[in-house]
Amino acid sequence: MAIRLQKFLSAAGVASRRKAEELIAAGRVTVNGVRATVGMSVDPEHDEVRMTGKLVNIPNQQTTIILHKPVGYVTTRSDERGRKTVYDLLPKHLHALHYAGRLDRDSEGLLLLSDDGAFIERLTHPRNRVEKEYVVHPTARPTYGQLASLRRGALVTGRRRVKPVRVTTVQGAIHVVVHEGAKREVRSLCASSGIGVARLIRIRIGDITLPDDLPTGQWKTLSR
């Protein structure tokens, strides 16, 4: 069955769909020996796809891992400022995996990486409204008014109004559940409510939770 070339490259673990389009436009991908074009389709069963001359195939056994991201690492494959990335925590054979949603440098917790493009899209596309749960350790005990403000939501980055799905307090920590989990979204919600953040941990994406026995900086394979 024919699929779009950028989707094929994503499923093969080469790059995200957006990055794959850039690689195709740059002339680095060929199909059956002919330079590929953005938007073309391929049949994985019959077409030969190569990137910079190297044969590309969709792996039969796809890999998904849970990484317990520590503070101080950025969620990117490479950083122009020379900062440590989450891939520095992984062995070389896992560097082809793509992350499903970022965590900023100062945040920690659950990060999922996979070579299953469809799985990543299910988790990250806004239309699927997958819950992400964060634990906020505030710099000071929040007031009733601050928690009420957090529950009402706020304008994030001055453009979109975001309202948490749920806000609860557990032993002094604030559990915030959101659907998108966009860049610094939870930090922005807390800042707009006057709540200082001492520590921010993501503990859940959908029905996948951060294992209690997974140390910071370590990873484990997620079973199918």
C-alpha positions as CSV (number, residue, x, y, z in Angstrom):
1,M,0.0,0.0,0.0
2,A,1.4,3.4,-1.0
3,I,2.1,6.0,1.7
4,R,3.5,9.5,1.6
5,L,7.3,9.5,1.5
6,Q,7.7,11.7,4.5
7,K,5.5,9.3,6.5
8,F,7.6,6.4,5.4
9,L,10.8,8.2,6.5
10,S,9.3,9.0,9.8
11,A,8.1,5.4,10.4
12,A,11.7,4.2,9.4
13,G,13.1,6.4,12.2
14,V,15.0,8.7,9.9
15,A,13.4,12.0,11.0
16,S,10.1,13.6,11.9
17,R,7.7,14.2,9.1
18,R,8.6,17.9,8.9
19,K,12.3,17.2,8.9
20,A,11.8,14.5,6.3
21,E,10.2,17.1,4.0
22,E,13.3,19.2,4.4
23,L,15.5,16.3,3.6
24,I,13.5,15.5,0.5
25,A,13.5,19.1,-0.7
26,A,17.3,19.2,-0.2
27,G,17.7,16.4,-2.7
28,R,19.0,13.9,-0.1
29,V,16.3,11.2,-0.8
30,T,15.9,9.0,-3.9
31,V,13.2,6.5,-4.8
32,N,14.2,3.8,-7.2
33,G,17.3,5.8,-8.1
34,V,15.5,9.0,-8.9
35,R,15.6,12.1,-6.8
36,A,12.4,12.3,-4.7
37,T,10.0,15.2,-4.5
38,V,8.0,16.5,-1.6
39,G,4.5,15.0,-1.5
40,M,5.2,11.8,-3.5
41,S,4.1,8.4,-2.3
42,V,6.0,5.1,-2.1
43,D,5.1,1.5,-1.8
44,P,7.3,0.1,1.1
45,E,6.9,-3.4,-0.4
46,H,8.3,-2.6,-3.8
47,D,10.1,0.8,-3.9
48,E,13.7,1.3,-3.0
49,V,14.2,4.4,-0.8
50,R,17.6,5.8,0.0
51,M,18.8,8.8,1.9
52,T,22.3,10.0,1.0
53,G,22.8,6.6,-0.7
54,K,21.9,4.6,2.4
55,L,18.9,2.1,2.0
56,V,16.0,3.0,4.3
57,N,13.5,0.4,5.5
58,I,10.7,0.4,8.1
59,P,11.8,-1.8,10.9
60,N,9.7,-4.9,11.5
61,Q,10.1,-4.6,15.3
62,Q,9.5,-1.0,16.4
63,T,11.1,0.3,19.6
64,T,9.6,2.7,22.2
65,I,11.4,3.7,25.4
66,I,10.6,5.6,28.5
67,L,13.4,8.0,29.6
68,H,13.4,9.6,33.0
69,K,14.8,13.0,31.9
70,P,16.8,14.9,34.4
71,V,17.1,18.7,34.8
72,G,19.9,20.2,32.7
73,Y,19.2,18.4,29.4
74,V,17.4,19.8,26.4
75,T,15.0,17.8,24.3
76,T,16.6,18.0,20.9
77,R,18.9,15.9,18.8
78,S,21.6,18.5,18.7
79,D,22.0,21.9,20.3
80,E,23.7,24.9,18.7
81,R,24.7,26.2,22.1
82,G,26.5,23.0,23.0
83,R,24.2,22.0,25.8
84,K,23.6,18.4,26.9
85,T,20.7,16.7,25.1
86,V,18.5,13.8,26.1
87,Y,20.3,11.7,23.4
88,D,23.5,12.0,25.4
89,L,21.8,9.7,27.9
90,L,21.1,7.0,25.3
91,P,23.3,4.4,23.6
92,K,24.1,5.0,20.0
93,H,21.6,2.4,18.7
94,L,18.7,4.4,20.1
95,H,19.7,7.8,18.6
96,A,17.3,7.2,15.7
97,L,14.3,7.4,18.0
98,H,12.1,10.5,18.0
99,Y,10.6,12.1,21.1
100,A,6.9,12.5,21.7
101,G,6.6,15.9,23.2
102,R,9.4,18.0,24.7
103,L,10.4,18.8,28.2
104,D,12.3,22.1,28.8
105,R,15.8,22.2,30.2
106,D,14.7,22.9,33.7
107,S,12.0,20.3,33.8
108,E,12.3,16.5,34.4
109,G,10.3,13.3,34.3
110,L,8.6,11.2,31.7
111,L,9.9,11.4,28.1
112,L,8.8,8.9,25.4
113,L,10.9,8.1,22.4
114,S,10.0,5.8,19.5
115,D,10.6,4.9,15.9
116,D,6.8,4.3,15.5
117,G,5.7,7.5,13.8
118,A,1.9,6.6,14.1
119,F,2.4,6.1,17.9
120,I,4.1,9.5,18.3
121,E,1.4,11.2,16.3
122,R,-1.4,9.7,18.4
123,L,0.3,11.0,21.5
124,T,1.2,14.5,20.3
125,H,-1.5,15.6,17.9
126,P,-3.9,18.2,19.6
127,R,-7.0,16.5,18.1
128,N,-6.4,13.4,20.2
129,R,-6.5,15.4,23.4
130,V,-4.1,13.1,25.2
131,E,-3.7,14.0,28.9
132,K,-0.3,15.0,30.3
133,E,0.1,15.2,34.0
134,Y,2.7,17.3,35.7
135,V,3.7,17.6,39.4
136,V,4.6,21.2,40.4
137,H,6.6,21.7,43.6
138,P,5.9,25.4,44.4
139,T,8.4,27.8,46.0
140,A,5.7,28.7,48.6
141,R,2.4,27.2,49.7
142,P,-0.2,28.4,47.2
143,T,-3.2,30.4,48.4
144,Y,-6.8,29.4,47.6
145,G,-7.0,32.4,45.2
146,Q,-3.8,31.3,43.3
147,L,-5.2,27.7,42.9
148,A,-8.5,29.1,41.8
149,S,-6.7,31.2,39.2
150,L,-4.7,28.2,38.0
151,R,-7.9,26.2,37.5
152,R,-9.5,29.0,35.5
153,G,-6.5,29.0,33.1
154,A,-4.7,31.9,31.3
155,L,-3.4,33.2,28.1
156,V,-0.2,31.3,27.3
157,T,2.5,33.2,25.4
158,G,-0.1,36.0,25.0
159,R,-2.1,34.2,22.3
160,R,-3.9,31.1,23.4
161,R,-6.1,30.6,26.4
162,V,-5.4,27.3,28.1
163,K,-7.4,25.8,30.9
164,P,-6.1,22.8,32.8
165,V,-8.2,19.6,32.6
166,R,-7.7,19.1,36.4
167,V,-5.8,20.7,39.2
168,T,-5.3,18.9,42.6
169,T,-3.0,19.3,45.5
170,V,-1.2,16.3,47.1
171,Q,1.0,16.7,50.2
172,G,2.0,20.3,49.2
173,A,2.6,19.5,45.5
174,I,0.2,20.6,42.7
175,H,-0.8,18.1,40.1
176,V,-1.7,19.8,36.8
177,V,-3.3,17.8,34.0
178,V,-3.4,19.4,30.5
179,H,-4.2,18.2,27.0
180,E,-1.5,19.8,25.0
181,G,1.6,20.3,27.2
182,A,3.0,22.9,24.8
183,K,6.3,24.6,25.4
184,R,6.5,25.9,29.0
185,E,2.7,25.7,29.2
186,V,2.5,24.6,32.8
187,R,5.1,27.1,33.9
188,S,3.2,29.9,32.1
189,L,0.0,28.8,33.8
190,C,1.7,28.9,37.2
191,A,3.4,32.2,36.5
192,S,0.0,33.8,35.5
193,S,-1.4,32.6,38.9
194,G,1.5,33.9,40.9
195,I,2.8,30.5,41.8
196,G,6.6,30.1,41.8
197,V,7.9,26.8,40.5
198,A,10.8,25.1,42.4
199,R,10.5,21.8,40.5
200,L,8.4,20.5,37.6
201,I,8.1,16.8,36.8
202,R,6.0,15.2,34.1
203,I,4.7,11.9,35.5
204,R,2.1,10.7,32.9
205,I,1.3,10.9,29.2
206,G,-2.1,9.2,28.4
207,D,-2.1,5.9,30.3
208,I,1.7,5.7,30.4
209,T,3.2,6.7,33.7
210,L,6.7,7.3,34.9
211,P,7.8,4.1,36.7
212,D,8.6,4.6,40.4
213,D,11.7,2.4,40.1
214,L,13.2,4.2,37.1
215,P,16.1,6.4,38.3
216,T,16.7,9.9,36.9
217,G,18.8,9.7,33.7
218,Q,17.9,6.0,33.0
219,W,15.6,4.5,30.4
220,K,13.7,1.3,29.8
221,T,11.9,-0.3,26.9
222,L,8.2,0.0,26.8
223,S,6.4,-3.2,26.0
224,R,3.8,-3.2,23.2
